[in-house]
Amino acid sequence: MIGAVDIGGTKIAVGLVTDTGQLTAFQTWRTAPEEPFETALEKIHYELTRLARLQVVELEGVGCSITGQWDPVREILGENAFLPNWSGKALKDEFESVFGLPAAVDNDAVAAAVGEYRWGTGQGTQSFIYVTVSTGIGCGIVLNGSVLRGAGGAHGESGHQVIDANAECEPCFCGARGCWESLASGSAFRKRWQKTHPDSDWGAKEICAAAREGDTEALEAVALEGCYLGIGLGNLITLFVPEVIALGGGVMESFDLFEPFIREQIETQCGLVPWQRTKLIRAHYQYNAALVGAAGLWQKK
């Protein structure tokens, strides 16, 4: 059994994954960004060890997926806007020290792409992209069976491609104005709604539920969100023409609502590539893609 850890901006999850990609048990709790790194690591160790003890299994190793920039050469986490107390930490060494087991670490979008490619919607493909639309937007790209990496093994941030430089929004923490995440993430979707509905605490789930009931304003919000999603996905198709793009994250639970607007945008802007060959489908592991992918990272290593 492989121990899996997924550290995100809003939640932390630990789980047990078999060597065939089956998630047999998991536990989640809310991320506490202000919490000291050592305290968070201690809780992760306690919860994962407890889970293994309850399931009466031994762990072969631990895989960890984490939001933010991971340096696979120096094996340290870069500056992290969501988890400032984790910045600069040598996570692989830290996990190996606390668990006494071999560990593997990578960016959460890379991990999710590895898990989906290995055991989910990417099986049998040579070009595959995983996109998660949640608090932020993350992408993992697999070409010719390998994760696409840049200089020094860096993981590119497709979620921060600029899709509207003239957007009327605050600059993103990435430094850009009008990047994909700042316009199409679940957080952005919510902020747009609350700008015109200041007394509402609705997020993507509630807006989409209202749209299904025929609410005119909610339908308009869904259409705009679908357009923004389509621009970013269309850019990925134009650049890579992948066989499959798997869509995960909470916002994509309502993919059927956004799909017509996404496809309309893709058809409009992808005229120089055979966009029809790219399948857009929901991710197999959905919410748990990065968690299962963490185990995939360990197994791959």
C-alpha positions as CSV (number, residue, x, y, z in Angstrom):
1,M,0.0,0.0,0.0
2,I,1.2,3.5,-0.9
3,G,0.6,6.4,1.5
4,A,-0.7,9.4,-0.4
5,V,-0.7,13.1,0.7
6,D,-2.4,16.0,-1.2
7,I,-1.6,19.4,0.2
8,G,-3.8,22.2,-1.3
9,G,-4.7,25.7,-0.7
10,T,-8.1,24.9,1.0
11,K,-7.7,21.3,2.1
12,I,-5.2,18.6,3.0
13,A,-5.9,14.9,2.3
14,V,-4.2,11.7,3.2
15,G,-5.1,8.3,1.7
16,L,-4.1,4.7,1.0
17,V,-3.6,3.7,-2.6
18,T,-2.9,0.3,-4.1
19,D,-0.3,-0.3,-6.8
20,T,-3.2,-0.4,-9.3
21,G,-4.5,3.0,-8.4
22,Q,-7.4,2.1,-6.1
23,L,-8.0,4.6,-3.3
24,T,-9.1,2.4,-0.4
25,A,-9.4,5.0,2.4
26,F,-8.8,8.7,2.9
27,Q,-9.2,11.5,5.4
28,T,-9.4,15.3,4.7
29,W,-9.3,18.5,6.8
30,R,-9.1,22.2,6.0
31,T,-5.7,23.8,5.3
32,A,-4.6,26.2,8.0
33,P,-2.2,28.5,6.1
34,E,-1.0,30.3,9.3
35,E,-0.1,27.0,11.0
36,P,3.6,26.3,11.5
37,F,5.0,23.8,9.0
38,E,6.2,21.4,11.7
39,T,2.6,21.3,13.2
40,A,1.1,20.5,9.8
41,L,3.6,17.8,9.0
42,E,3.0,16.2,12.4
43,K,-0.7,16.1,11.8
44,I,-0.2,14.6,8.3
45,H,2.0,11.9,9.8
46,Y,-0.5,11.1,12.6
47,E,-3.5,10.9,10.3
48,L,-1.8,8.8,7.6
49,T,-0.3,6.4,10.2
50,R,-3.7,6.1,11.9
51,L,-5.4,5.3,8.6
52,A,-2.9,2.6,7.8
53,R,-3.3,1.1,11.3
54,L,-7.1,1.1,11.0
55,Q,-6.9,-0.7,7.6
56,V,-4.2,-3.1,9.0
57,V,-1.7,-2.3,6.2
58,E,1.9,-1.4,6.0
59,L,3.1,1.5,3.8
60,E,5.8,0.9,1.2
61,G,6.4,4.6,0.8
62,V,4.7,8.0,0.7
63,G,3.9,10.2,-2.3
64,C,3.0,13.9,-1.8
65,S,1.4,16.3,-4.2
66,I,1.4,20.0,-3.3
67,T,0.1,23.3,-4.7
68,G,2.8,25.7,-6.0
69,Q,6.2,25.5,-7.6
70,W,8.2,22.4,-6.8
71,D,11.9,22.2,-7.8
72,P,12.5,18.5,-8.8
73,V,16.2,19.0,-9.0
74,R,16.9,20.6,-5.6
75,E,13.7,19.0,-4.2
76,I,12.5,22.1,-2.5
77,L,9.2,24.0,-2.6
78,G,9.4,27.5,-4.0
79,E,7.6,30.6,-2.7
80,N,4.1,29.5,-2.0
81,A,1.2,32.1,-1.9
82,F,-1.2,29.6,-0.3
83,L,1.2,28.1,2.2
84,P,3.8,30.7,3.1
85,N,5.2,28.7,6.0
86,W,6.0,25.9,3.6
87,S,8.1,28.0,1.3
88,G,11.6,26.7,0.8
89,K,11.0,23.4,2.6
90,A,12.8,20.3,1.4
91,L,9.6,18.3,1.5
92,K,11.0,14.9,0.3
93,D,13.6,14.9,3.0
94,E,11.1,16.0,5.6
95,F,8.6,13.3,4.7
96,E,11.3,10.6,4.6
97,S,12.5,11.8,8.0
98,V,9.1,11.8,9.7
99,F,7.8,8.6,8.1
100,G,11.1,6.6,7.9
101,L,10.0,5.6,4.4
102,P,11.1,6.6,0.8
103,A,9.1,9.5,-0.5
104,A,8.3,11.3,-3.7
105,V,7.0,14.9,-4.1
106,D,5.8,17.0,-7.0
107,N,3.3,19.8,-7.9
108,D,-0.3,18.8,-7.5
109,A,-1.3,19.3,-11.1
110,V,1.7,17.1,-12.2
111,A,0.7,14.5,-9.7
112,A,-2.9,14.5,-10.9
113,A,-1.8,14.1,-14.5
114,V,0.5,11.2,-13.6
115,G,-2.3,9.5,-11.7
116,E,-4.9,10.0,-14.5
117,Y,-2.4,9.0,-17.2
118,R,-1.3,5.9,-15.3
119,W,-4.7,4.6,-14.0
120,G,-7.5,6.8,-15.3
121,T,-8.6,8.7,-18.4
122,G,-5.1,9.0,-19.9
123,Q,-4.5,5.3,-20.2
124,G,-3.4,4.3,-23.7
125,T,-2.7,7.9,-24.9
126,Q,0.6,9.5,-25.9
127,S,-0.6,13.1,-25.5
128,F,-2.7,13.9,-22.4
129,I,-3.5,17.0,-20.4
130,Y,-5.1,17.1,-17.0
131,V,-6.7,20.4,-15.9
132,T,-8.2,21.1,-12.5
133,V,-10.5,24.0,-12.0
134,S,-11.0,24.7,-8.3
135,T,-9.7,27.4,-6.0
136,G,-7.1,27.9,-8.7
137,I,-6.4,26.3,-12.1
138,G,-3.6,23.8,-12.5
139,C,-2.4,21.8,-15.5
140,G,-0.3,18.7,-16.0
141,I,0.9,17.8,-19.5
142,V,2.0,14.3,-20.6
143,L,3.6,14.0,-24.0
144,N,5.0,10.8,-25.4
145,G,4.5,9.1,-22.1
146,S,6.5,11.7,-20.1
147,V,5.5,14.7,-18.0
148,L,6.4,17.9,-19.9
149,R,9.0,19.9,-18.0
150,G,10.9,23.0,-18.7
151,A,14.4,24.3,-17.9
152,G,15.8,22.7,-14.8
153,G,12.8,20.4,-14.5
154,A,10.5,23.3,-13.9
155,H,6.7,22.8,-14.1
156,G,5.0,25.3,-16.4
157,E,2.0,27.2,-15.1
158,S,-0.6,27.0,-17.9
159,G,-3.2,28.1,-15.3
160,H,-1.5,31.5,-15.4
161,Q,-1.5,32.1,-19.2
162,V,-3.0,35.5,-19.9
163,I,-6.3,35.3,-21.7
164,D,-7.4,39.0,-21.3
165,A,-4.7,41.6,-20.6
166,N,-7.4,44.3,-20.4
167,A,-9.6,42.4,-17.9
168,E,-11.2,44.6,-15.2
169,C,-9.8,42.7,-12.3
170,E,-7.0,42.9,-9.7
171,P,-3.6,41.6,-10.9
172,C,-3.0,38.0,-9.9
173,F,-0.3,37.0,-7.4
174,C,1.5,35.6,-10.4
175,G,2.1,39.2,-11.5
176,A,-0.2,39.2,-14.5
177,R,-3.6,40.8,-15.1
178,G,-6.2,38.7,-16.7
179,C,-4.6,35.3,-16.4
180,W,-6.7,32.2,-16.8
181,E,-6.8,31.5,-13.0
182,S,-7.9,35.0,-12.2
183,L,-10.8,34.9,-14.6
184,A,-11.9,31.2,-14.7
185,S,-11.1,29.6,-11.4
186,G,-13.7,28.8,-8.9
187,S,-12.5,31.7,-6.8
188,A,-12.9,34.1,-9.8
189,F,-16.3,32.7,-10.6
190,R,-17.4,33.4,-7.1
191,K,-15.9,36.9,-7.0
192,R,-17.6,37.9,-10.2
193,W,-21.0,36.8,-8.8
194,Q,-20.5,38.6,-5.5
195,K,-19.5,41.8,-7.3
196,T,-23.0,42.1,-8.6
197,H,-24.6,40.3,-5.7
198,P,-22.8,41.7,-2.6
199,D,-25.2,40.1,-0.2
200,S,-24.7,36.6,-1.6
201,D,-22.3,34.0,-0.4
202,W,-22.8,31.8,-3.4
203,G,-19.9,29.9,-5.0
204,A,-19.8,27.9,-8.2
205,K,-22.0,25.1,-6.7
206,E,-24.8,27.4,-5.8
207,I,-24.6,29.5,-9.0
208,C,-24.7,26.3,-11.1
209,A,-27.7,25.0,-9.1
210,A,-29.6,28.2,-9.8
211,A,-28.7,28.0,-13.5
212,R,-30.2,24.5,-13.6
213,E,-33.4,26.0,-12.2
214,G,-33.4,28.6,-15.1
215,D,-32.2,31.7,-13.1
216,T,-31.4,34.2,-15.9
217,E,-28.5,35.9,-14.0
218,A,-27.0,32.5,-13.1
219,L,-27.2,31.4,-16.7
220,E,-25.4,34.5,-17.8
221,A,-22.7,33.9,-15.2
222,V,-22.3,30.3,-16.4
223,A,-22.0,31.4,-20.0
224,L,-19.2,33.8,-19.2
225,E,-17.4,31.3,-17.1
226,G,-17.7,28.8,-19.9
227,C,-16.3,31.3,-22.4
228,Y,-13.3,31.9,-20.1
229,L,-12.7,28.2,-19.6
230,G,-13.0,27.7,-23.4
231,I,-10.3,30.3,-24.1
232,G,-7.8,28.6,-21.9
233,L,-8.6,25.1,-23.1
234,G,-8.6,26.3,-26.7
235,N,-5.1,27.7,-26.2
236,L,-3.9,24.3,-24.8
237,I,-5.4,22.6,-27.8
238,T,-3.8,25.0,-30.3
239,L,-0.4,24.5,-28.6
240,F,-0.5,20.7,-28.1
241,V,-3.5,19.1,-29.8
242,P,-3.7,16.4,-27.1
243,E,-5.7,13.2,-27.6
244,V,-7.5,13.8,-24.2
245,I,-8.0,16.7,-21.8
246,A,-9.3,15.5,-18.5
247,L,-11.1,18.0,-16.4
248,G,-11.1,17.8,-12.6
249,G,-11.8,20.0,-9.6
250,G,-15.0,21.2,-8.0
251,V,-16.1,23.6,-10.8
252,M,-16.0,20.7,-13.3
253,E,-18.8,18.9,-11.4
254,S,-21.0,21.1,-13.6
255,F,-19.1,20.5,-16.8
256,D,-22.3,19.8,-18.7
257,L,-23.5,23.4,-18.0
258,F,-20.2,24.9,-19.3
259,E,-19.6,22.5,-22.1
260,P,-21.6,24.2,-24.9
261,F,-19.8,27.5,-24.3
262,I,-16.4,25.8,-24.0
263,R,-16.9,24.0,-27.3
264,E,-18.2,27.1,-29.0
265,Q,-15.1,29.0,-28.0
266,I,-12.7,26.1,-29.0
267,E,-14.4,25.8,-32.4
268,T,-14.0,29.6,-32.9
269,Q,-10.4,30.0,-32.0
270,C,-8.7,26.6,-32.9
271,G,-9.1,26.9,-36.7
272,L,-5.5,25.9,-37.5
273,V,-5.4,22.6,-35.7
274,P,-7.7,19.5,-35.8
275,W,-9.4,20.4,-32.5
276,Q,-12.1,17.7,-33.2
277,R,-9.5,15.1,-32.3
278,T,-9.2,16.2,-28.7
279,K,-11.6,14.6,-26.3
280,L,-12.8,16.7,-23.4
281,I,-13.9,14.4,-20.6
282,R,-14.3,14.5,-16.8
283,A,-11.4,13.2,-14.9
284,H,-11.8,9.6,-13.6
285,Y,-10.6,10.4,-10.1
286,Q,-12.3,13.8,-10.0
287,Y,-11.8,15.3,-6.5
288,N,-9.1,12.7,-5.6
289,A,-7.0,13.0,-8.8
290,A,-4.1,14.7,-7.0
291,L,-4.3,12.4,-4.0
292,V,-4.2,9.2,-6.1
293,G,-1.6,10.9,-8.3
294,A,0.7,11.4,-5.3
295,A,0.8,7.6,-5.1
296,G,1.5,7.5,-8.8
297,L,4.5,9.8,-8.3
298,W,5.9,7.4,-5.8
299,Q,5.3,4.3,-8.0
300,K,6.7,6.0,-11.0
301,K,9.9,7.0,-9.1
